[in-house]
């Protein structure tokens, strides 16, 4: 519902209904979809760029080691997710399926 309200997908009711993307997969990043559904990417509220929230028990937010590391984690996640499109994911899945069909990944299935 959120993705439809944000204009990412359109919906069609009925027995042959469903959802479809309103833009090409190459124009939609994984990061934008996650932010639409989950909100900010940061693992902790104090490491967010938007909707930042400081912890009450934090005495020195600027030099807090946990916050500094979580900011790096957030930045690394954002770099990967914002540079990966849905088309990239489709391509990776197709490639993995092709390798699996040839037996190249069979030993790694969990």
Backbone as CSV, one residue per row, in Angstrom:
resi,resn,N_x,N_y,N_z,CA_x,CA_y,CA_z,C_x,C_y,C_z
1,UNK,0.818,-1.197,0.000,0.000,0.000,0.000,0.866,1.267,0.000
2,UNK,1.933,1.261,0.825,2.806,2.426,0.903,3.466,2.704,-0.442
3,UNK,3.896,1.657,-1.122,4.550,1.839,-2.420,3.573,2.392,-3.454
4,UNK,2.324,1.995,-3.356,1.304,2.528,-4.264,1.020,3.990,-3.934
5,UNK,0.888,4.292,-2.659,0.631,5.674,-2.240,1.770,6.611,-2.621
6,UNK,2.984,6.095,-2.677,4.154,6.894,-3.047,4.377,6.937,-4.550
7,UNK,3.504,6.275,-5.331,3.592,6.334,-6.781,4.602,5.396,-7.408
8,UNK,5.099,4.440,-6.644,6.084,3.510,-7.190,5.422,2.383,-7.979
9,UNK,4.265,1.944,-7.514,3.539,0.878,-8.202,2.098,1.317,-8.423
10,UNK,1.452,0.667,-9.382,0.020,0.859,-9.573,-0.620,-0.498,-9.328
11,UNK,-1.881,-0.478,-8.968,-2.565,-1.731,-8.658,-3.782,-1.900,-9.549
12,UNK,-4.122,-3.150,-9.756,-5.281,-3.503,-10.559,-6.040,-4.586,-9.802
13,UNK,-7.337,-4.376,-9.574,-8.154,-5.345,-8.842,-8.645,-6.447,-9.771
14,UNK,-9.044,-7.533,-9.160,-9.660,-8.605,-9.929,-8.795,-9.845,-10.007
15,UNK,-9.345,-10.883,-10.627,-8.657,-12.171,-10.701,-7.325,-12.122,-11.452
16,UNK,-7.173,-11.196,-12.376,-5.900,-11.046,-13.085,-5.184,-9.775,-12.652
17,UNK,-5.596,-9.270,-11.489,-5.020,-8.044,-10.967,-3.680,-8.273,-10.302
18,UNK,-3.162,-7.220,-9.739,-1.875,-7.269,-9.057,-1.241,-5.898,-9.052
19,UNK,0.054,-5.889,-8.897,0.808,-4.638,-8.864,1.821,-4.620,-10.001
20,UNK,2.093,-3.418,-10.512,3.158,-3.281,-11.502,3.885,-1.970,-11.244
21,UNK,5.158,-1.963,-11.600,5.974,-0.762,-11.416,5.485,0.346,-12.336
22,UNK,5.525,1.564,-11.829,5.125,2.716,-12.644,6.304,3.332,-13.367
23,UNK,7.530,2.923,-12.992,8.747,3.387,-13.654,9.592,2.170,-14.022
24,UNK,10.494,2.311,-14.957,11.367,1.187,-15.309,12.217,0.758,-14.104
25,UNK,12.497,-0.548,-13.970,13.316,-1.032,-12.852,14.692,-0.359,-12.779
26,UNK,15.225,0.052,-13.902,16.536,0.716,-13.920,16.489,2.105,-13.283
27,UNK,15.285,2.659,-13.102,15.136,3.994,-12.515,14.787,3.956,-11.024
28,UNK,14.731,2.765,-10.436,14.323,2.621,-9.037,15.460,1.968,-8.258
29,UNK,15.967,2.667,-7.246,17.042,2.080,-6.444,16.455,1.281,-5.277
30,UNK,17.221,0.300,-4.851,16.821,-0.502,-3.698,16.730,0.404,-2.464
31,UNK,17.654,1.334,-2.349,17.641,2.261,-1.212,16.358,3.067,-1.129
32,UNK,15.854,3.539,-2.269,14.618,4.328,-2.242,13.430,3.473,-1.811
33,UNK,13.407,2.224,-2.231,12.302,1.329,-1.842,12.357,1.056,-0.340
34,UNK,13.542,0.761,0.175,13.677,0.492,1.606,13.272,1.703,2.427
35,UNK,13.694,2.887,2.002,13.316,4.096,2.743,11.812,4.307,2.726
36,UNK,11.146,3.995,1.595,9.691,4.136,1.515,8.988,3.201,2.498
37,UNK,9.520,2.000,2.642,8.871,0.992,3.488,9.296,1.105,4.947
38,UNK,10.607,1.231,5.170,11.159,1.154,6.526,11.560,2.481,7.136
39,UNK,11.807,3.489,6.309,12.314,4.750,6.825,13.829,4.823,6.674
40,UNK,14.497,5.615,7.520,15.941,5.812,7.389,16.726,4.501,7.444
41,UNK,17.874,4.484,6.765,18.705,3.288,6.684,19.555,3.039,7.924
42,UNK,19.855,4.056,8.684,20.787,3.921,9.806,20.312,2.866,10.804
43,UNK,21.277,2.063,11.316,20.919,1.021,12.272,20.529,1.558,13.649
44,UNK,20.903,2.780,13.958,20.532,3.412,15.225,19.975,4.801,14.952
45,UNK,18.983,5.237,15.727,18.398,6.568,15.511,19.407,7.715,15.589
46,UNK,20.450,7.575,16.405,21.429,8.662,16.539,22.371,8.742,15.336
47,UNK,22.354,7.725,14.471,23.229,7.716,13.294,22.490,8.126,12.024
48,UNK,21.233,8.469,12.140,20.420,8.830,10.975,20.775,10.210,10.446
49,UNK,20.590,10.378,9.143,20.718,11.710,8.544,19.380,12.450,8.610
50,UNK,18.280,11.695,8.550,16.946,12.288,8.698,16.299,11.681,9.934
51,UNK,15.426,12.405,10.546,14.755,11.949,11.773,15.756,11.531,12.845
52,UNK,16.850,12.272,12.921,17.891,11.991,13.915,17.300,12.055,15.317
53,UNK,17.702,11.121,16.179,17.241,11.139,17.565,18.407,10.777,18.478
54,UNK,18.707,11.657,19.386,19.782,11.439,20.350,19.265,10.595,21.511
55,UNK,20.112,9.701,22.000,19.775,8.915,23.187,19.973,9.767,24.426
56,UNK,19.023,9.694,25.372,19.096,10.493,26.591,20.356,10.201,27.400
57,UNK,20.769,8.927,27.429,21.926,8.552,28.241,23.265,8.889,27.594
58,UNK,23.255,9.385,26.374,24.487,9.722,25.663,25.025,11.049,26.204
59,UNK,26.263,11.010,26.681,26.856,12.224,27.265,27.638,13.054,26.257
60,UNK,28.124,12.424,25.191,28.901,13.154,24.187,28.653,12.534,22.819
61,UNK,27.585,12.945,22.202,27.158,12.341,20.941,28.208,12.482,19.833
62,UNK,28.887,13.602,19.777,29.846,13.837,18.696,31.046,12.902,18.741
63,UNK,31.450,12.451,19.923,32.612,11.561,20.018,32.240,10.154,20.473
64,UNK,30.972,9.813,20.412,30.514,8.475,20.803,31.016,7.448,19.777
65,UNK,31.794,6.479,20.234,32.352,5.463,19.344,31.288,4.655,18.630
66,UNK,30.241,4.282,19.344,29.168,3.494,18.728,28.510,4.286,17.612
67,UNK,28.203,5.536,17.859,27.575,6.381,16.841,28.495,6.564,15.636
68,UNK,29.775,6.775,15.872,30.721,6.964,14.771,30.785,5.719,13.881
69,UNK,30.825,4.535,14.493,30.853,3.291,13.716,29.533,3.105,12.979
70,UNK,28.411,3.358,13.646,27.102,3.166,13.015,26.871,4.158,11.880
71,UNK,27.496,5.321,11.937,27.430,6.261,10.812,28.162,5.675,9.600
72,UNK,29.304,5.032,9.834,30.043,4.398,8.738,29.238,3.237,8.163
73,UNK,28.590,2.478,9.045,27.732,1.377,8.584,26.606,1.935,7.726
74,UNK,25.979,3.002,8.199,24.894,3.638,7.453,25.383,4.130,6.093
75,UNK,26.541,4.766,6.066,27.082,5.288,4.811,27.392,4.159,3.823
76,UNK,27.959,3.055,4.322,28.264,1.914,3.455,26.980,1.295,2.906
77,UNK,25.980,1.129,3.770,24.693,0.591,3.320,24.070,1.502,2.270
78,UNK,24.079,2.798,2.528,23.476,3.753,1.596,24.189,3.711,0.250
79,UNK,25.515,3.612,0.271,26.272,3.561,-0.979,25.843,2.354,-1.819
80,UNK,25.766,1.195,-1.200,25.393,-0.024,-1.930,23.937,0.038,-2.380
81,UNK,23.034,0.355,-1.474,21.598,0.331,-1.793,21.199,1.433,-2.768
82,UNK,21.836,2.595,-2.674,21.494,3.702,-3.572,22.143,3.574,-4.947
83,UNK,23.118,2.687,-5.080,23.732,2.474,-6.391,23.264,1.154,-7.024
84,UNK,22.318,0.481,-6.383,21.765,-0.770,-6.912,20.310,-0.533,-7.299
85,UNK,20.004,-0.770,-8.563,18.626,-0.598,-9.033,17.894,-1.937,-9.014
86,UNK,16.589,-1.873,-9.174,15.818,-3.111,-9.283,16.243,-3.905,-10.511
87,UNK,16.641,-3.212,-11.575,17.138,-3.909,-12.768,18.423,-4.672,-12.446
88,UNK,19.283,-4.090,-11.614,20.500,-4.785,-11.188,20.148,-6.060,-10.425
89,UNK,19.169,-5.969,-9.543,18.754,-7.134,-8.754,18.191,-8.219,-9.669
90,UNK,17.361,-7.823,-10.620,16.795,-8.788,-11.573,17.924,-9.492,-12.322
91,UNK,18.906,-8.727,-12.766,20.044,-9.296,-13.494,20.825,-10.279,-12.604
92,UNK,21.081,-9.899,-11.348,21.811,-10.771,-10.430,21.047,-12.062,-10.157
93,UNK,19.733,-11.969,-9.979,18.918,-13.160,-9.742,18.941,-14.072,-10.963
94,UNK,18.778,-13.489,-12.147,18.824,-14.291,-13.378,20.174,-14.992,-13.524
95,UNK,21.254,-14.269,-13.231,22.592,-14.861,-13.330,22.774,-15.990,-12.311
96,UNK,22.304,-15.788,-11.080,22.419,-16.823,-10.055,21.609,-18.062,-10.432
97,UNK,20.414,-17.850,-10.995,19.593,-18.989,-11.426,20.263,-19.753,-12.558
98,UNK,20.879,-19.032,-13.478,21.568,-19.685,-14.589,22.749,-20.512,-14.078
99,UNK,23.496,-19.965,-13.129,24.612,-20.710,-12.550,24.123,-21.934,-11.786
100,UNK,23.021,-21.775,-11.080,22.456,-22.894,-10.317,21.993,-23.999,-11.258
101,UNK,21.392,-23.612,-12.362,20.917,-24.584,-13.345,22.084,-25.401,-13.899
102,UNK,23.223,-24.746,-14.078,24.405,-25.447,-14.587,25.134,-26.209,-13.494
103,UNK,24.671,-26.091,-12.243,25.292,-26.818,-11.143,26.411,-26.088,-10.443
104,UNK,26.684,-24.867,-10.836,27.798,-24.133,-10.249,27.535,-23.686,-8.811
105,UNK,26.276,-23.483,-8.458,25.965,-23.026,-7.097,25.339,-24.104,-6.241
106,UNK,25.063,-25.256,-6.792,24.365,-26.302,-6.064,24.974,-26.640,-4.722
107,UNK,26.284,-26.623,-4.611,26.948,-26.991,-3.363,26.808,-25.921,-2.293
108,UNK,26.379,-24.729,-2.651,26.297,-23.642,-1.698,24.891,-23.360,-1.207
109,UNK,23.909,-24.113,-1.662,22.535,-23.900,-1.211,22.411,-24.246,0.265
110,UNK,21.704,-23.419,0.980,21.489,-23.664,2.418,20.019,-23.959,2.637
